[in-house]
């Protein structure tokens, strides 16, 4: 049961990274579209890509561990 809970949290962090990336690109207009997001678009974009990459690897490894 704990393995599935961990997988759910990994997927949630992956979705958060995707949301932050789209928000920093201006593809979506979120509720937190503040001056902070406008001023720090580049760093948010880089950090969200890093989060997406790390969480994608975690999800793939977690799924392969659950299957085997």
Backbone as CSV, one residue per row, in Angstrom:
resi,resn,N_x,N_y,N_z,CA_x,CA_y,CA_z,C_x,C_y,C_z
1,UNK,0.823,-1.193,0.000,0.000,0.000,0.000,0.873,1.266,0.000
2,UNK,1.986,1.213,0.731,2.868,2.376,0.810,3.519,2.653,-0.538
3,UNK,3.743,1.600,-1.331,4.327,1.804,-2.662,3.388,2.603,-3.555
4,UNK,2.117,2.309,-3.473,1.149,3.036,-4.293,0.992,4.475,-3.822
5,UNK,1.083,4.683,-2.520,1.007,6.038,-1.991,2.202,6.865,-2.460
6,UNK,3.379,6.264,-2.458,4.560,6.950,-2.963,4.444,7.283,-4.432
7,UNK,3.888,6.360,-5.206,3.684,6.589,-6.636,2.706,7.733,-6.879
8,UNK,1.673,7.803,-6.073,0.697,8.893,-6.208,1.362,10.241,-5.943
9,UNK,2.199,10.315,-4.907,2.887,11.571,-4.610,3.884,11.934,-5.704
10,UNK,4.555,10.947,-6.275,5.475,11.221,-7.374,4.732,11.773,-8.586
11,UNK,3.577,11.226,-8.871,2.775,11.718,-9.996,2.270,13.132,-9.714
12,UNK,1.893,13.401,-8.461,1.442,14.752,-8.110,2.567,15.773,-8.277
13,UNK,3.787,15.418,-7.864,4.922,16.321,-8.051,5.232,16.502,-9.532
14,UNK,5.076,15.455,-10.328,5.275,15.570,-11.771,4.257,16.524,-12.377
15,UNK,3.008,16.401,-11.982,1.973,17.311,-12.479,2.212,18.744,-12.018
16,UNK,2.734,18.921,-10.803,3.061,20.265,-10.323,4.182,20.870,-11.166
17,UNK,5.167,20.070,-11.532,6.240,20.557,-12.389,5.738,20.967,-13.755
18,UNK,4.820,20.181,-14.307,4.239,20.514,-15.609,3.432,21.805,-15.505
19,UNK,2.681,21.964,-14.422,1.884,23.178,-14.226,2.779,24.413,-14.120
20,UNK,3.853,24.309,-13.339,4.760,25.448,-13.180,5.431,25.785,-14.504
21,UNK,5.791,24.759,-15.287,6.397,25.011,-16.595,5.434,25.752,-17.512
22,UNK,4.203,25.271,-17.578,3.222,25.931,-18.440,2.901,27.338,-17.954
23,UNK,2.897,27.529,-16.654,2.654,28.854,-16.091,3.792,29.811,-16.427
24,UNK,5.024,29.309,-16.358,6.165,30.183,-16.661,6.264,30.502,-18.142
25,UNK,5.757,29.621,-18.988,5.759,29.890,-20.425,4.625,30.814,-20.832
26,UNK,3.635,30.956,-19.981,2.486,31.796,-20.296,1.407,31.044,-21.062
27,UNK,1.525,29.724,-21.121,0.536,28.916,-21.837,-0.784,28.863,-21.087
28,UNK,-0.728,28.983,-19.770,-1.948,29.023,-18.972,-1.878,30.246,-18.075
29,UNK,-3.003,30.759,-17.736,-3.092,31.899,-16.835,-3.609,31.387,-15.502
30,UNK,-2.704,31.208,-14.563,-3.078,30.667,-13.269,-3.456,31.746,-12.286
31,UNK,-3.939,31.293,-11.155,-4.306,32.229,-10.108,-3.105,32.874,-9.450
32,UNK,-1.921,32.270,-9.614,-0.727,32.820,-8.977,0.118,33.602,-9.974
33,UNK,-0.496,34.089,-11.025,0.228,34.872,-12.039,0.528,36.239,-11.439
34,UNK,1.526,36.285,-10.594,1.879,37.510,-9.890,3.121,38.125,-10.514
35,UNK,3.554,39.191,-9.908,4.768,39.858,-10.351,5.982,38.949,-10.166
36,UNK,5.943,38.103,-9.134,7.043,37.163,-8.904,7.229,36.224,-10.086
37,UNK,6.141,35.689,-10.604,6.216,34.771,-11.740,6.709,35.516,-12.976
38,UNK,6.257,36.725,-13.162,6.675,37.498,-14.334,8.159,37.829,-14.291
39,UNK,8.678,38.126,-13.106,10.075,38.501,-12.983,11.019,37.297,-13.046
40,UNK,10.544,36.128,-12.655,11.405,34.959,-12.534,11.028,33.844,-13.502
41,UNK,10.566,34.199,-14.677,10.147,33.194,-15.657,11.262,32.232,-16.029
42,UNK,12.460,32.741,-16.260,13.556,31.878,-16.720,13.964,30.860,-15.669
43,UNK,14.111,31.299,-14.421,14.522,30.365,-13.372,13.403,29.363,-13.078
44,UNK,12.148,29.810,-13.132,11.034,28.881,-12.935,10.985,27.841,-14.047
45,UNK,11.284,28.253,-15.260,11.280,27.333,-16.386,12.358,26.266,-16.215
46,UNK,13.566,26.680,-15.837,14.670,25.734,-15.662,14.389,24.781,-14.499
47,UNK,13.916,25.318,-13.385,13.633,24.476,-12.227,12.481,23.513,-12.485
48,UNK,11.480,23.952,-13.218,10.360,23.056,-13.502,10.774,21.952,-14.470
49,UNK,11.643,22.255,-15.426,12.140,21.203,-16.323,12.954,20.181,-15.533
50,UNK,13.753,20.654,-14.575,14.516,19.739,-13.729,13.579,18.869,-12.896
51,UNK,12.539,19.461,-12.341,11.569,18.699,-11.552,10.849,17.673,-12.409
52,UNK,10.473,18.061,-13.622,9.804,17.128,-14.537,10.730,15.964,-14.876
53,UNK,11.999,16.251,-15.144,12.939,15.193,-15.498,13.145,14.226,-14.335
54,UNK,13.362,14.760,-13.147,13.600,13.906,-11.978,12.367,13.072,-11.649
55,UNK,11.207,13.687,-11.658,10.003,12.947,-11.295,9.609,11.947,-12.371
56,UNK,9.907,12.236,-13.638,9.637,11.253,-14.696,10.475,10.003,-14.485
57,UNK,11.747,10.200,-14.163,12.616,9.052,-13.899,12.124,8.282,-12.676
58,UNK,11.725,9.004,-11.631,11.212,8.341,-10.429,9.960,7.529,-10.719
59,UNK,9.041,8.085,-11.501,7.801,7.363,-11.814,8.108,6.117,-12.632
60,UNK,8.991,6.239,-13.617,9.342,5.080,-14.443,10.002,3.991,-13.601
61,UNK,10.941,4.375,-12.747,11.598,3.382,-11.896,10.628,2.766,-10.896
62,UNK,9.737,3.571,-10.363,8.751,3.064,-9.409,7.803,2.079,-10.087
63,UNK,7.351,2.409,-11.296,6.463,1.496,-12.005,7.177,0.193,-12.365
64,UNK,8.438,0.280,-12.767,9.180,-0.938,-13.099,9.401,-1.790,-11.858
65,UNK,9.559,-1.144,-10.698,9.710,-1.889,-9.456,8.392,-2.563,-9.071
66,UNK,7.275,-1.896,-9.306,5.980,-2.494,-8.963,5.628,-3.648,-9.891
67,UNK,6.033,-3.559,-11.152,5.700,-4.608,-12.122,6.533,-5.868,-11.868
68,UNK,7.792,-5.681,-11.523,8.656,-6.862,-11.344,8.506,-7.486,-9.982
